[in-house]
Amino acid sequence: MPSWEQIDAVPGWFSFQSFCVWRAFLEHQADITGDLFEIGVWKGRSASMLASYRKGDEKLFLCDRRLDETVIETSIRSVGTEPKNLQLVEAFSIDLPARLDLQAMYHSVRWCHIDGEHTGTAVYRELELANRIVRPDGILVIDDFFSPRYPANTTEVVRYLEKNPFHFRLVMVGFNKAYLCRPESVPRYMDFMASGMTRSMRRYGWKATIYKTTGPWDMDAVGMDEFIDAAGYQVGPDDDPQHWHLIRPRHVWSPWRHVSRFVKRTLGR
């Protein structure tokens, strides 16, 4: 896998913190097969990261209104990866549905990164496109979430989620990006963030604090920020910051949950 020094040598705005977050999530997807997709490429900084995690016959779709194939391939090679199975699509994001074979791509993408036009109309339409191509166990990443320069990247994500609650759920916000997944995959990614994510990122040379200040009845999402010694790796609700029951792995689909229920019913407890 590429080092941060290799990624950092490619021009762009992809941060070290996001590099660590992406590594953790992408490595957690080791058992998932699916294509990778990015809107907004420029010189290929984050695309080089994705290319390094492409497996087997997976495709890497790179979409932008202007693409320099030579520059992008050079960037990918600079991090020690061959630019294989690249699908370059030069178009505005509004035109992508007409340029892509959406029937063939239906729910085929395990990682989708949107860093496109940053207007409200574009963001909403990009989310509609993502809904057609992202797998049930995939991740959707939105750039410039909570950015004061691009408020539409926040307002339109919130609007879309409110209007389409069964398309995606927000699971994490951190370092200028929002991370979304399908509702049925919330337990998978929440359990990972609760149990293994910070440990993974420490192996890459970075520590973070994860904030889980409410439960699934409200908004089952976490925030991530730079590590704070007084807080530790995980912080619970404001009135009980050491109470971890809201963030510990829940194993929603675990067979032990059903065994436990059976025992309780049998014993009349």
N, C-alpha and C positions, 0 to 999 in steps of 0.2 A: 504494500500500500504506500501511497506517496507520503512524504514527510511534509510538515508545515512549511519548511524552508523551500521546498520545491513548489508548492502551491503559491506561496507568497511571492515567488519570483515572477509569476504570471500577472500582468496588469489587471486590476479590478478592485472590487470592494468587498469581496467575500472575506469575512473576518476569521481570526483564529478561533474565537469561541464557536462560530458556526461550523468551522472545520471539525472541531471536536464533537459537537452535537451530531453532525451528519455522520461522522465515522461510527459513533455509537449506534445510531438508528440503522444505518446501512448494514453494519455487521449483525445487528439483531434480525435483519431480514435474510440471513444466510439460508434459511429454509424456504424462502419465497423465490419463485422464478417469475420474472416479468420485465417488461421494457422500462427504460428510463427516459424522462421527457423534461425538456426545459424550454421555457419562453423567456427570452432575454439572455443573450449569450456574450455579446461583445467580443473579447479576445479569448474567451474560453476558460476563465479562472475556475468557476464552480463546475463547468462542464468537464474539466480535467479531473476533478474529484469524482464525478459520476462515472466517467470513462474507466477509472481505476476499479470501480465496483461492478462494472458490467461483467456478466457471467455467461459463458457458453454462447448460445445463439441469440442472446438478448440484444435488442437494438437500443441505440441512444439517439433519440430525436432531439435536434437542436434547432430552435425556431427563433428567427429575428427578422426585422425588416431589411437588414443588411448583414450579410455573412461573408467573411473572408475565409474560405476553406483552408488555404495554406497556413494562415495565422493560427486557426483553431487546431489543425493537425499538429503544428509545431508545438503549441502549448501542451497538448496531450502527450506528445512524445517527451517533452521536457520533464514530465513527472514519472517517466519510466513505463509508460503504457502505449501500446500500439492503437492508433485510431481505427478500430475495426467496427463494422456494422453501424457506421454513422449514417443517419438520415438527416440531411440538412434541408431545412424548409425556409426559404427566404420569402417572408410575407408578414404583413401586419397581423396581429393576433385575431382581429375581426374576420380575416379571410382564411384562417386556418381550417375551419370546418369544410370549406370547399377544396382545400389543398390536401387534406388527409383522407385516407381510407378509414373512415370512422367505424364502418361495419367490421372491418378486420381488426381494428384496434379496440373494439368494445371490451372494457374492463380488462385490459392487457397490461397496464402500466403500474409498476409497483412504487415508483418514485416520480412525482411531478413537482417541478419547481417553477413558480410563476414570478417573474421579475420583468414584466412587460411595460405596457404603455403608461400605467399608473393613473389613468382616468377612471372615473366611476363606471362609465359604460363599458370600458375595456375590461376592468377587473370582474365585473359581474358576468360578462360573456365568457371570460377565461374560466371562471368557476363552473359555468354551464358546460364548457368543453371538458373540464377536468372530470365532471360527474359522468361523462360518457366513456372516459378512457381509464380511470383509476380503478384498480382491482379492489375487491372487498377487503383485502388485507394490506392495501397500499397506504402510502403517506402522500399528502399534498402539502407543499410548503409555499407560503405567501410571503414575498419580500416586502420590506418597508411597512410592516404592521406596527401601528402606534407611532409612525413617523410623522412629526409635525409638518414636514415638507409635503407629504402625500397623504392627507387625511382620508381620501377616497379608498385607499388600500385597507383602511380599517372599517370605515362605515359600510362599504359594500360587502365585505366579508360578513359582518354582523347582519346586514340586511338579508344576504343570501341564506345564512344559517337559520335565521328566524323564519324565512319563507319555506325553507326546505330542510326541516329537522331530521329527515331520514336519509339525506344525501351524505352529509359530513358532520362531524363534531369537532370542536376545537379541543385539543388535548394539551397543547403547550404553547406558551409565548415566551420568547427569549431572544435577545440580541438582534432586534430589528426584524424578526421573522415569526410567523405564526405557523404552527404545525397542526394539521387536521388529519383525521382518518374517518373511515366508515363507522357508523354507530356500533356495528357488530364487532369491530376491532378495538374499541375503546379498552376493554379489559386487558388485551394483549399488550398495548403500549403503556397503559397506566401501570400495570404490574412491573413492566421493565423499568420504567422511570422510578418506581418505588424501590426496586430491589437491586438493580444491576447497573443502571446508567451512570451514576456518578463514579462508581468504581471503574467502569470502562474508560471514562474520560480522564481519570487520574493516570491511567496507563499512558495516555497521550501527552501527559505533562500539564494538565490543567484541572483545577478544582472549581466546582460550582455549588451553589445552594439552591435547592428546589423548594418552592413555596406552594403548599397545598392548604389553602385557608378556608375551604368549604367542601361540602360533599356532593355526591351525584344528584341529590335532590335539588341542588342549586345550579352548579356548573362544574362538571367533572373535568376540570382542566387545572394545569399547574403553571406557575411562573418560574423562570430560571434567571439567576443573576450571578455576579461574581461571588466567590466564596466569602462568607463572613464567619470568622472564628467563633463569635458568640452564639451564632445560630446553628452552625454545623452544616451537615449535608442536606438535611430535610427540616422544614419548619411547618408546624401545624397551624391551627386556627389562632387568631390573635389572642383570644382569651385563654388558650391552653396550648402554647407553641410546642410543648413536648409530647403532645398527645398524637400518637402516630396512627391511630386506627383509620383515619381518613385517607392515608396514603399507602399503608402496607398492602402487599399483594393480596388480592381478594379471591383469586382462583375461581372466578364465576362459573367456569365450565368444569371444574374439577369433580371427578367421580366421588371423592371423599365427602364433598358437600352433600351428595345424595345419600351416602352411607350414614352420615351423621344424622340426617333428617329421619332415616328409617329407624335408627337406634332410639332416637328421642321419642318417636311415635310409639315404638314397641314398648318402651319403658314407661310411657305415659307422662313424659317430662315436657 
